[in-house]
Amino acid sequence: MLNPAKSCSNSTAGSFQRKFQISSLLVKQMHGCTNCFEVIHFFFFGLHCLSVCPPLGMESHRIENDQLLTSSVYQHRYSSHRARLNIQASGDEDDMNGGAWCANPEEKMHWIELDARTLTEFTGVITQGRDDPLDDYVSSYYVAFSNDSREWTVLDDGYAEWLFFGNSDKNTPVLSQFMEPVVARYIRILPQSWNGTMCMRMEVLGCPVPDPLSQYQSQNEVTHRDDLDYTHHNYLDMEKLMKSISDECPNITRFYSLGKSFKGLEIYAMEITDNPGMHETGEPEFRYTAGYHGNEALGREILLMLMQYLCREYKDDNPRVRHLVDETRIHLVPSVNPDGHMKAFEKGSELGSWTLGHWTEDGHDIFQNFPDLNNILWDAEDKGMVPKLIPNHHLPIPEGILSSNGSVAVETLALISWMESHPFVLGANLQGGERLVAYPFDMRRLTKESEEMEKKLNSRANRQGEPEEEIRVIEDQSLFRWLAISYASTHRTMTQTFQGGCHADDPTGGLGIVNRAKWKPIPGSMNDFSYLHTNCFELSIFLGCDKFPHQSELLREWEHNREALLTFITQVHRGIKGVVRDKEGNPISNATVSVEGINHDVRTGESGDYWRLLNPGEYRVTARAEGYSPFTRLCVVGFDPGATLCNFDLNKSNWDRIKQIMALHGNRPIRLLSSGNRGSGQRYTHSTNQIPNSKFSNKIPNGNGGDMNRARLHRLRLMRIRRLRQQRLLASKTTMLPTTTTMTTTTVPTTTESTTPWYDSWRLGETFEENTTPTGEIELTDSLDYNYNYKIDDY
């Protein structure tokens, strides 16, 4: 590992070699050092040691906007702060977020200047064209340096000024390195030729020269640094590192695979818990995933470092880590898209474009390749079918979507199978290109009222005074906001948004969190699918502006994210948890646990245990299971760490017997009509064709007799309704006669109304008659043929 202050300019080659410019095609980045690495080239004339420093931070935004200055600006949206490498333009031509810095074409001389604010060894420049449908890029340029921003020296070889060759297209970054480092404070790029409009994006490589005074002071400082591997790993290196972690901590780790990628690479995962390989009743399961887009390498390396950290801190008896590992089953998947990462890794951290390796080998974006369950739920909600006919949770995947027709990637299928086989409670996927936390819903759709209003407004010519559109929000929005804030607020820089976002204005309002549907909506996301198909609450964590940072940044990024990573895992122990059992103590799987006021339920696992993430408060919670009577209890979630225990013991219901009786009659409604007192205590025993001591008929009346019977029942229904109204009216009249000394109360006697059991009630629109059969005589009528299927949730 080389010292960043050390100059690598001592060359064993002759001075004539400085005449040659090293093309970026000859430079192979070596990832074994941290701040300054040497690239050794063997030329036909000898050995040359070429100094290469890491990026100063144009792409990562460590270079602030006021450190940039330009000769001119074409439009305001193409000002100097848009000159950052890989910056993305917005689709709105009226905003300030163009895809590059563009100079005024009327000016004759163009330049862009960077103030490093300290003496710096500059070793190279990376250029890129404009992110725009037009093909605008700089094809050649000079480089000048200064210490006061007034007197400039153009880089030369002693005979002539060096003309650096730039880009041949707008997207591919091109690296041009200097034969020797140049120490200065200011660097200026002077474009000489370009294609289309003079626009460019760039990154500058340099190593700050240490101040002797600050270096002396830092010798007395004690800085903590975790003993981790702060380097980028290719596929084989990642595999080797994960195996070594498993060998180092065999008692708390399990190294396994979710499946294979399109090219046959294993999608590796690491389980970290006190009893790996098994689910413990009452212990929640948590997941971190990364590498959905292969060029977003930071999340991959962060999870590899987290594995090392948990293993070594557990061995060192760190109480926080020990409690976390012993009480949680943690799963870490660092590279969901290993095929894409191989492409990006070959180019390196600075030379890969914004999209290189983003998709799978067969062209899928894994993160938004999941079945769309949002529209299924929202359509059912608009029709009033939720939750009676369509559940508000664990929505089934429509048939045919997961078929082998190529619409769903093999990596996505592996993830879905993994998600369904583990009772995950909370998870997050690590991505790049922004610095914020996004919570679902990720898909955008207007509410039913807003959709109707939009249709009315579209039919009008004048839409002035149009009300603000309302989009559909997730049921657990307040909880998701808390989960997002728990990460963003403990991240060192995520809430420092005074300079705006990575590519546009800050979408988070300074909080570091945003609803994805309001920011950049996408359909079929993993977050929405996880919420609607499983019990797991999933968020997206965008780690930084630079998707593939130089490995010299990995230590800094780990320090920024370490506390946030651990804090977010602890959120899995928030809310309520428990076990749903029957009266004999047997666990009930697939029981539904619902919270009053939140139209989203969870299900119990195979061992009957459940977890329901909730914010502090009092909740009425109901457990339901088929064949059991529902039970409701009050559960209180406090502010102290740890979930509140809320167990449920359910009694068996007679619903199974009722369904058997209904099945004998083709699942048609059974009408039991009886005159006299229903509570007389008279007992009946059921047989196939009759009930003792009563007339029992299950035949459908035929001919005129059936019509006469319907007319008679209709008349008797009207008579009974009239009699019931009279009884209620008499019961409500109580005469009070006051006197001077005593008070006499006369109560009008009322007729006791018999209680009608559920199976004697009538649906709206059906006939409901007074039974005129003799006492003790019951008539079963199947005259109305309804497709009437009872469900346990209806009662």
N, C-alpha and C positions, 0 to 999 in steps of 0.2 A: 504494500500500500504506500503510495507516494504522498508526500506532504503537499498540500495545495499551495504553500508559499514557495515551494522549491521550483526553480526555473529549470525546465527541461531543454533549454536551448543549446547546451553544450553538445556540439556535433563533432563527430569524428570525420566527417566528410569535408572536402575542400570548400572554400568560399564560393567557388563557381557554381555549386549546387543550388545556391539561393536564386539562381535565374529561373529555376523550374518551379512551377506551381503544381502542387499535388492535387490531382483531381479527387473528388469525393468517391469516385468509383474505385480508387486504389486504397481507400482508407477502410480498414476493418476495425470496428470499435471493439476494444478488449474490455470485458466486464469484470475484470478481477480487481480493480482498484476503485477507490472511493471518490477522490476529488481531482486527481490529475493522473492520466495514464499515458504511457508512451506507446506509440505505434512504431514498430520497427519495420523498415522497408529495406530490402536488399536490391540496390540498383546495380547496373553493370559496372558502375564506377565506385562502389563502396557502400558503406553503412551510414544511414542517416537516422538520427533520433528526433522524432517529430512530437512536439508537445501539444497535447490536447486537454483543454480544461472543460468542465461541465458548463451547461447553460447558465447564464446569469438570471434568467427567470422571466423572459418575455411571455412565454406561454403559460407559465405557472402563476403569473401576475405578481411575482416578487418584485419585478420592476414596476414601479408605480407610473401612473399616467403623466405626472408632472416631471418625470425624468426623460420624457420624449419631446423632441422639437423637430419641426419640419420646415422646409423652405416655403411651402404653399399647400393649399388644400383645394381639391376639386369641388367637393361639396362638404357640408358639415358632417354628413354621415360617413365620410371617408377621412376623418381627421387622424392625428398621429396615434391616438390610443387604439386605433383599429389595425395597427401594423403588427400585431402579435401573431406568432406562428400558430397556424391551425385555427384561428378565430373564425367563427361561423357567422354569416350574414343572416339577418332576419328577412322574412318574406315581404315585409312592409317597406315600401320605398319611401314612405314619409317619415320614418323614425330615424334615429341617429346611429343605427347599427349596421353599417356597411361591412363588406367582407374583406377589406384591406385599407391601407392608406393609399390614397390616390392624389397625385400632384395636379396643380392647375396647368392644363395644357398650354396656356398662353405664356407661362413662364419659360425661360430658356434654360435655367439651371435648376436642378432638383437635388435635394438631399434630405436625409432623415438622420437625426442625431440622438445619441443616447448618452446620458450623464450617469456614470457608474457611482458617483458620489465619493469615490475613494480611488486611489491608485490601483490599477488592475492590469494583470497580464492578459491581454487579448490574444486568443489563439485561433479564432476562426469565426465565420459567419454562415448561417443557414438562411436561405431565401426561399420564398414560395409566392405563387401568384395569387390573384384575387378569387375569393369564394363567390362566384357569380356565374350565371349562364354564359357570359362572355368570356373569351379566352384571353385574359389580360395578365401579363407577367413581364418581369424584367429579365432580359437576356444577358446583360453585361453591366459591370459597375466597377468603380474605384472605391478604395477604402482609405480614409484619412483619420488622423489622430491629433489630439490636442490636450494640453493640461489646463488651459484657461478659456477654451471655447472661442478664442479670437484668432490665434495663430494656428494654422493647420498644416500638417505634413502628410502628404499622400504617400502611401506605402509603395516602395520601389525596391529594385534589386541593385541599386547603385548605378544603373545605366538608364533605366526607363521606369515609368510608373507601371505598376502591375494592374493589368486589366483582368478582373475575375469574371469567369463565365458563369452565368446564372441559370435560369430555368428554361426548359423547352416545353413545359405545359404549366397549367395553373395550380395543379394539386400536389405534385410530387416535390417534397423538400429537397434542396440541393445544398450540400455542405462544401464550403471552400475554406481550406485551412492555410494558415500562414506558415512559412518556412521556419520562422522564429517568433516567439512571443513578443508582443509590443507592449511596453508598460506605459500607460497613460490613464487619464481620467475620462476623457471623452472619446467616442468613436463616431465616425460619420460615414454613411453609405451614400455614394454619389452615382445614381443610375446613369448609364450612357446610351443604352439601347433597350427597346422594349417592344412587346407585341400588343397591339391595341392601345388601350389607355395605360399611362404610366402608373401602375398599381403594384404594391408588393406587401408581403408579410415576412417577418424575419425573426430570427433568434440569434443572440450573440454569445459566443463561448469565451469564458474568461475566469481567471482565478484571482480573487482579491489579494493584494499584497498586504500582509499583516502589519499593523502598526506596532512598533517596538514597545510603546508604552502600554497599549492594551494587552500585548502578549505577556508583558511582565506581570500585569495585574491578574491575568487569567491563570497564571501558575499557582496562585494562592486560592483559587476557587475549586470547590469540590462539586463536580458534576456527576450525576448518576447516569449510567448507561447500561441498558440491559445487554447481556452477552448473547446476542442473536446474530443470525446470518443476514447481513444487510446487502444482499446482492440479488440481481435478477437471475431467475432459474429457467432454463429450458425444460422441455418435458421430462427428459431423463434425469436431470438434476432435481426436479421437483419430486419425482418418484423416489429417488435415492434419499432425499431429505426426509420425506414422510416415513419411509421405512426406518430410517435411523431414529426418528422421534418415537416410533412405535417400539423399537428395541430398547430405547432409553427408558421409557415409562410403560412397560408391558402391563402393569396392573391397572392402569387407568385409560389405556388407549386401545382402539381397534382400527386397523387399517383395512378398508374395504372399498368396493367399487359399486357405483350405481348402475353401470352398464358401459356400452361402448359408443364412441362417436361414429360419424359417417365413415371416417377412414380407419376405424378399428382401434382407436386409442381408448384406453380405459379412462372413465370419469371417476377419479379417485375421491374418496372421502375419508375423514378421520373422525372417529367417535372418541370423546373424552368424558369419562364419568367414572365413578367408583366401582361400578360393576358393568364393564363394557360387554356388549353383545346381548343384553336383555333389558326389557322394560320393567322397571320397578313400579309397583302400584303406589300412586301418590307422588311420583317424581315426574315433573314436567319435562318435555323434550323441546330443545331449542336448536335453531339452525342458522348458520351464516353461509351464504353461497356467493361466489364471485366468478368472474370470467365469462359471463354470458356473451360478451363481445370480446373477441380474442385480443384486440389491441388495447383493452383497458387492463393493463398489467398491474396497476397499483393495488387493486383489491386482491388479486392473486397473491402478491407478496405480503400484503398485510395479514392475510389469513395464515400463510406459512409462518410468519413471525408470531402470530397469536398461538399457534400450536406449540412452538418452541417455548414461548413464555409460560403457558399453562403447565406444560410438563416440568420445566425447571423450577418454577415457583412452587409447584405442589411438592416436589422433592425437597425444597428448602423450607417447607412448613410455613409458607405464607398463609396466614389464617384466612384472609379474604379469598384467595384462590382455592384453598382447601374446602371452604364452605361452598363455594360456587360449584366445584367439581363434584363434591359429595351429594349435593342436593339437586343437581341438574344433569340431564343427559344432553350433552352438547355435540352437535354434528357440524363439521366444517368441510365445505366443498370448495377448494380454491380455484378450480378451472373447469367450468361447465362446458366450455368450447375449446378443447385443446387443439383442434385442427386450426382454428383461426389464430390462436396464439402463436403457433409455429410460424405462420406467415409473418406476423408482426415482429416476432423475435428475430427473424432473419435480417430484417431491415435495421432494427435497433431502435433505441428510445427516441432519437431525434429525427430519424430519417423515414419513419413510417408515416403515411398520410393519415388523415382523419378517419378514413373508412377501411384501411388495409387490415384485413383480419376481423372486421366487425361481424361479418356473417359466418354461418357454418359453411362447410365445404360445398353443400348443395344449395346455398343461397338463402337460408332462413335466419331471421333475427329471433333467437331463442326466447328472449324475454317477452316478446309480443306474439308468440307462436302458440299460445294456449287457446283452448276452446272458449268461445264467447258465451258466457253464461249471463252476462249483464242484461242483454236484451230479452232473454227468456224470463228473467225475474221481473224486469220492468214492465214487460207486456202483461204478465200475470197480475202485477200490482194494479195496473190501470183497469183491469177487468174485475178487480175485487176477488181474485182467486187465491191470494196469499193471506194467511198460511193454511186455509182449510183444504184447498185442492192442490196447490203448489207449495212446497215447503219454502221457508225463508232461509234455509241453510242446507248444506250437502246436496245442492242441486245436481241431478244426474247429468252425465255427459250425453248429449244426443247421439243416437246410433249413427254409425257410419263416419263420424268425425275422425276417430282414431284409426281408421282403416289404412291399409298400406297403399294409399294412392299418392303419397308424397306431399300432402298438404301439411302434415305435422312432422317435424324433424325427429330423427331417432333420439337425439339428445333430449328433446321435449318429452317424448314417450318415457324415457328413463326417469326423468324428473317426476312425471305424474305418478308412475308406479312407486317411486320412492316416497312421495308425499302421501299416497294412500296407505302405505304399509307402516307408517310411523304416526303416532298421535301427537304431531307437532302442535305446540301452543303459540309460539312466537318465532318470527324469523325476519331476516333482513338480507337483501341482496346488495352487494357492493358494486358500484359502477363508477364511471368517470366522466370527465368533460364538464362538470359543474361542481359546486361546493354547497350542497344543501341536502335536506332530507325530504323526500316526497312521499306522501301518504295517499291511499286510495280514497275514492274510486279513481282509477286511471283513465277510464273511458268517460267521455262526455256525452250527456244527453239531457235535454231540457225536461223539466217536470211536465206533467200532463197539462197543467194549467198554462204554463208558458208555451207549450206547443200549440195549444188552441188559440192563445193570444197571437202567436206568430202567424198562424194561418189567417186570422182576421186582418192583421196588419199588412200581410202580403197582398191581400185582396184590395187594399186601399192604395191610392196613388200617393197620398201624403202620409209619411210615417214620422212626422215631427212629434216630439213629446213621447217617444216610444219608451215604455217602462223597461227597467233592467231585467234581463233574462235570468231565470233561476234554473240552476242545473240540479240534477239529482245528487244527493249527498249520501254517504255511507251511514248506516245506523249508528255505528260506534265512532262517530266523528270526533267527539270530545276525547275519547280514549286514544284514538290514533294521533291526535294532536299532541297529547301528553307524551306518548311513546316517541314521536318525532322530536319533541323538545328535549326529552331526556338524553338523546344523542347529540343534537345540535348544540345544546347549552354546555355540555361537558367537553365538546371538541374545542381545541385551543383557538381556532380561527374561523369556524363556520359562521359565527354570528357577527364577524367583523366585515360588514358588507358596505362600508362607506365608499368604496371604489366601484360599487355596482357588482353585477354578476360577471361570469366569465365571458359571455358573448353579448350580453345586453344589460339593461337595467336590472337591478336586484329584484327578482320576483317574490322574495320572501318578506319584504317589508322590514328587514333587519332582524327577523327571528331565526333565520336559517332553515325554515320549514315552509312547505308549500303543498297545496292540493294538486296532484298531477293533472286532474281533469281541468283545472283552471289555468294551469301552466302550459303543458305540452301534452294534450290528451292523446291516448293511443288505445286501440281495441285489443282484446285478447291478451292482456298482460298477466304475468304471473301473480302479481299482487291481488288483482280482482279474482282470478281463478282460485287462489288459495283461500280467500275469504268466503267465496260462495260455494266451494266444493269440499272444503275441509274445515277443521276447527282452527287452523293456524292464521294468525294475524301477521301479514307480511308488509314491509315497507322497503323503499329503495333509498339507499344511502349513496350519494354522489360525493366522492372523496376529494376531488380537486379538479382544477381546470386542465391540468396536464394528464391525459389518459395513461401515457407511458413515460413517466418521469425518469430522468437520469438516476442511476443507482446512488449517486451521491445525495439524492433527496430522500432516500428510503428511511434513513435514521430520523430525519426531521418529521417525515410523514408518520412514522410509528409513534413518535412522541406526541404528535398532534392527536392521534386517534386512540391511543392505548386506553386512557381513562373512559372515553366514550364507548369503546367496545365492551369493556367490563360492566359499565353502568347499564348498558342496554340489555345485556344478558340477565341482569338481576330483575328486570321488569317482568320476566316470565313468572315471578313469584308475586304478582300483584293481582288483587281481586279475590275470588273465592275458588275453593277446590273441595273435593270430597269424593265419596263413593256412593253409588246408588245400589241398594240391595233389596232383596225381599225379606219377609219376616223371619225366614230361616237363616238369614245371613249370606245367602248366595248372591254374588254380584250379578247385576243386570247390564248386559251390553246393549249398545244402540239405544239406550234411553235418551230422551230429549230433556234438556235442561234449559228452561226459558226464564228470562228476566222481564218482569212487568215494565212496560214502557220502552223496551228495546226490541224491535221486531227482527231479531236475529238470534237463533238458538245454537246450542252446541250439543254434541252427542257424547255419550260415554264410550270408553274404549272396551277392549275385550275383558279387562278385569273390573269393569264397572266404574272406573275412576274418570273424573272430568276436571277440567280447569276452565274457569270463565274469567277473562281479564276484565276488570272493572276499576273505575276511579273510586275514591273514598265516598261513602254514602250508605244509606239504608236501601235495601232492595227486597222486593217480594219475589222469591224464586220458586218455580214450580218444576217438579220432575214428573215426567210421564213415560210410560212404557206400555207396549201392547200387552194386554192381559192383566194389567194392574190399574188400580185406581190412582189418579194423580194426587200428588201431595204438595202443598205450598207451605213455605216457611219464610220467616224474615231473616235475612243475612246482612250483617253489618260489616262493611269494609272500612278499616281504620287507616290512619296515616302511618302507622308503624310498618316496618318492613315485614314481608311475609304475607301469604294469602290466608284469608279466613276460612276455617274448616266448616263446611256445610254438608253433612251427610243426609241421605234420604233413605228411609225404610218404607217400601211400598207394599200395600195390601193387594192381594189378588182380587180381581173383580170377577163377576159372573158373566163377563162379556163373551168368553169362549162358549159358554152354554147357550147364551142368547144367539150367537151366530150359528150354532148347530141347529137350533129350532128354526131360525130364519132360512137356513139352507134346505130344510125339509120342504119349504114352501117357495122355493125358487128365489129366495132373497126378496120376496115381496113383503110389504108392510103387513103385519098381523094386527087385526082389529079385534079387541076383546070388548064386547058390549054387554053390559050387565045392568039390570035394574036392581034396586035395593042397596043395601049397605055393602060396599066393597070390603070394608074391614070387619065383616061378620065372622072371620076366622074360618070360613069354610075352606077345606083343603081339597086339592085336586091332584091326581097323579096322571102324568102324561103317558099316553100310549100312542101307537101309530095312527089309529083311526078314531079313537074316542077318548073322552074323559069321563070317568064314572060319575053317576048321579047328575048328568047334564047332557043337554043336546049339543053336539059338536059337529059342525059342518064345515068342510073345506072345499065345497064345490061351488063353481061359479054359476049363479042363477041363469037360466036359459029362457028364452021366449018372452011372452008378455009378463010372466011372473017376475022376471028380473026388472022390467021397467016399472011395474007396480011397486016393487020393493024399493027402488031408488026414489020414487015419488013419496012413498011413506016415510023413508028416512029423512028426506028433505023437509017434510012438514014437521016431523018430530024434532029436527034440529032447530028450526025456528022457535018451536014451543020451549025448548030447553034454554035457548039463549034469552028468551023473554023472561022465563022464570028466574034465571040467574041474575038478571038485571034487577028484578024486583027484590030478590033477597039482599043484594048489595045495597039497594036504596033503603030498605028497612033497617039493615044493620048499621047504617050511618046515622040514623035518627035516634037520638037519645034526648028525652025531655027532662030538663032540669027546672024544678019549681022552688024558687027561693022563698024563705020565710024570715021573720024577725029574729027567731031564736034558734030554729033548727032548719036543716036543709034536707029536703026529701028528693031523692033521685029515683025517677022511674025509667027503667030500661026496657025498651021494646024487645021482646024475645025474638031471636033470629034463628033461622033454620041452619043447622050445621051443614056446610057444603062439603061433600065428600071430596077427598083428595084424588086427583087423577094422576096415576103413574105415567112415566114417560112413554110406555108403549101404548097408552090409551089416548095420547094426544094426536091432533090432526094437523097436517101441513096446510099452509095457506092455499086456499082455492079448493080444498077438498070438502066433502060433506061431513057434517058432524051432527049426529042425531041422538035424541033421547031413546034409550033402549026400552022397548015395551015387551020384551020377552019376560015370561014369568020368573019369579025369584029363583035363583039357583040355576038358571038356564043361560048358557053362554053361546053366542053365535059367532063363528069365525067367518069373515067374509074376505074373499079375494077378488071381489068384483072389479077393482081398479088395478090395472096392470102397470105398476111403476117400476122403473129401473132404479131401485132404491137401495143403495149400498151404504151401510152404516160404517162409520170410522170411529175409532176410539177417541181421536182428538176432538170429535164433535161433542163429546160429553165430558 
